[in-house]
């Protein structure tokens, strides 16, 4: 609400676990085989982004900085309104993940112009640094950095851009078992036939609430 009142461009991610653990649908990226797209979740985010920022986008009249080719017949030319990419991602679900990545990339790159300020708001941000539950066709797990929209959103957490702020919360309930072991100092080589005796209870009540402990293995 504060960001909306102060005319920040809002980039809001309320449930990153939906992208990393429980996506509606997955598909391999047509651009990089090791990447996985979550097109429905991307399209939903684009709709929410349009709703949150519709008036401000009209005022700013943001435009694409270069050409983007979605298919042989579908192209966004340099100078086209950024809203065209939004609408394309919403109407063409297949391209939604890439459209979302482009929108985030363009907003971050153009923020240095000083025309607008960006507010990135994320709940349970440490989900981006845990193992995803998405699998490749060979049943191996996909790293979070190889999920198109997660990779694009994580780039907003770096300090290589200006006129933006990131507000995020962490959640210790997202700590998966291998991280609980590591943070609690329990060695991995212990026999695991009797989890309660060797690992202890799968509870997070004893873990620290501090972001440094939840975002790193230190």
Long-range contacts (C-beta under 8 A, 24 or more apart in sequence): 3-119, 3-121, 4-52, 6-117, 7-56, 7-116, 7-117, 8-116, 8-117, 8-118, 8-119, 8-165, 9-53, 9-56, 9-57, 9-60, 9-107, 9-116, 9-117, 9-118, 9-119, 10-49, 10-52, 10-53, 10-119, 10-121, 11-49, 11-104, 11-107, 11-118, 11-119, 11-120, 11-121, 11-153, 11-156, 12-48, 12-49, 12-52, 12-120, 12-121, 12-122, 13-45, 13-120, 13-121, 13-122, 13-123, 13-153, 14-123, 15-123, 15-124, 16-122, 16-123, 16-124, 16-125, 16-127, 16-128, 16-150, 16-153, 17-124, 17-127, 17-174, 19-147, 19-149, 19-150, 20-127, 20-128, 20-130, 20-132, 20-133, 20-134, 20-144, 20-147, 20-150, 21-127, 21-132, 21-133, 21-134, 22-133, 23-134, 26-134, 27-94, 28-136, 28-137, 29-97, 29-98, 29-148, 31-98, 34-146, 35-146, 35-147, 35-148, 35-151, 36-134, 36-136, 36-142, 36-146, 36-147, 36-148, 37-96, 37-97, 37-98, 37-148, 37-149, 38-97, 38-134, 38-147, 38-148, 38-149, 39-93, 39-94, 39-95, 39-96, 39-97, 40-93, 40-96, 41-149, 42-89, 42-96, 42-97, 42-99, 42-100, 42-148, 42-149, 43-89, 43-90, 43-93, 43-96, 45-100, 45-149, 46-86, 46-89, 46-90, 46-96, 46-99, 46-100, 46-103, 47-90, 49-86, 49-103, 50-83, 50-86, 50-90, 56-116, 57-82, 57-83, 60-115, 60-116, 62-106, 62-107, 62-110, 64-102, 64-106, 65-106, 65-109, 65-110, 68-102, 70-95, 70-98, 70-99, 71-95, 82-106, 82-107, 97-148, 97-149, 98-148, 100-148, 100-149, 100-152, 101-148, 101-149, 101-151, 101-152, 104-152, 104-153, 104-155, 104-156, 105-152, 105-155, 108-155, 108-156, 108-161, 108-164, 109-161, 111-161, 111-162, 111-163, 111-164, 112-161, 112-162, 112-163, 114-163, 116-163, 117-163, 117-164, 117-165, 118-163, 118-164, 118-165, 119-164, 119-165, 119-167, 120-156, 120-157, 120-164, 120-165, 120-166, 120-167, 120-168, 121-166, 121-167, 121-168, 122-153, 122-166, 122-167, 122-168, 122-169, 123-168, 123-169, 123-171, 124-169, 124-170, 124-171, 124-174, 125-157, 125-168, 125-169, 125-170, 125-215, 126-170, 126-171, 126-174, 126-211, 126-214, 126-215, 127-171, 127-174, 128-153, 128-154, 128-157, 129-215, 130-174, 130-175, 130-176, 130-179, 131-176, 131-178, 170-209, 170-211, 170-214, 170-215, 171-214, 172-204, 172-207, 172-208, 172-209, 172-214, 173-204, 174-214, 175-204, 175-207, 175-214, 177-202, 179-217, 180-204, 180-207, 182-217, 183-207, 183-213, 183-217
